Amino acid sequence: MIKNLHFITHSNEPEEQLEQVRKACEAGVEWIQVRIKAKSKEEIKELAKEARAITSEHNVKLCINDHLDVAIQCKADACHLGKDDMPILSAKALTEGKLLIGATCNTIEDIYKAYEAGADYIGLGPYRFTTTKEKLSPELGVKGYRSILDQMRTKNITTPIIAIGGIETEDVKSLTDTGVFGIAISGAIINSENWHEKVSAFQNELTISKQKVDVTNS
């Protein structure tokens, strides 16, 4: 099951990554994406293995960024693929439905391609500028999300959309009002003095937003 709050690790050091995984689990996060770029495949495999052990202990979903082979080997729950990674269609065929496959998108055209390839969820962004990711696509803002979600509805595309990119707690309501399923955060939690309070604040905002949607649709 895809969760509506995703935490994405951010560090070039495996030990810092694992500490972030531990702290996020203890703070109540239910979905963690391990993302590390500047390390060898063997180092990433070891990191994923240890992250899997931590997340399993806390019954937290683990997603591996970029590396499908690593995700399969460590028995992760999901793999998130960027535009320059393995094609979604190939990943779906290789995993035979055993892993959830996420896709990175920035435009409605990206979403059409990911949907046709069978992506299980879509990371759509960036919402605004963020320092936790290089090579950013153009910022979408609330207006961009609303436009894209409206176009998805006209095509009856219901793939869950996870908003990403510099999101803070005060942004949750306006984003969920556009129709996104959830949000992905990194810096907002990592830079917080109290991870548990910050995670709870995001979860509370998401719960309130969902309740309002449920009432509107009832």
Summary of the structure (lengths in Angstrom):
residues: 218
radius of gyration: 16.4
end to end distance: 23.3
largest distance: 50.7
contacts: 712
relative contact order: 0.14
helix: 48%
strand: 16%
